[in-house]
């Protein structure tokens, strides 16, 4: 039986859809019952036989830090896809992030060890990669003394927990996706960008990052889990494109004019300070942090060569195609 954590998130819900096409037994973890309906909505994007596939999933309420609940969820499990994570770049969320991303992963790994799980797939991020101005690969060294955002730090520590599990006998693979493009989640992550562009952005940035369609992330996970490959990690990025070009793609599909002004660094510097002050005075969640502002201007070029060398027939979906599909669903849903 397969266990999926984070089954109600972007990656988890799309993974469940693919898994539900087979006759494999599937169990998925949820924390709030109302989020399960979101998964049904994701299924509706791709099939007319929603109930037939959706009803193949056994849903279990469990928190990553509730050991008794997790222990029950692991009964009869042979393979685990660990997709659950908290995403935030606000420094004041560090302990929340650590509790979910690090301690939660530690608990999953411990139960994988205790239950002699046959294989674990962990969904990490390119945020855990080191930096190289030319090409970032799995071998690019992570420097702990570099200034990194709190999300990257906790995902890196979570990877260390997975490697600990490997040392204790749990065959594992790690995927490191870039910015994941997929429909249905327009209040957070990359989905929020679609909402902001549709609403109207005034400024753009010149940063470059790696992007990948959610379907390609799922395909890579399934290929690695169904292969003999063990104890490796892979960057999964379809294209490295500028934020400027990415916003232009979204704007084109929405039929609106993209923002042409590049936000200057001094404005970002003032912006994150004002955001910090607003947080201190009102207690509202931070949206613009110092490290995020630095990231917006960075040019990061990620290489998926290692993955493509192992999966020679694999072809990533063009990001322009991914953006068009998401835009169509966004316009239909809002």
Secondary structure, DSSP 8 states (H G I E B T S, - for coil): -EEEESTTSHHHHHHHHHHTTSS--EEEEESSGGGHHHHHHHHHTT-S-HHHHHTTEEEEE--TT-HHHHHHHTTT--EEEE--------GGGHHHHIIIIIIHHHHHHHHHHHTT-SEEEEE--GGGS---SS-B-TTS---TTS---HHHHHHHHHHHHHHHHHHTT--EEEEEE-EEE-SS--SSHHHHHHHHHHH--SEE---EEEEEEHHHHHHHHHHHHTSS--SEEEEE-SEEEEHHHHHHHHHHHHTS----EE--HHHHHHHHHHHHHHHHHH-------HHHHHHHH-B--B--HHHHHHSTT-----HHHHHHHHHHHHHHH-
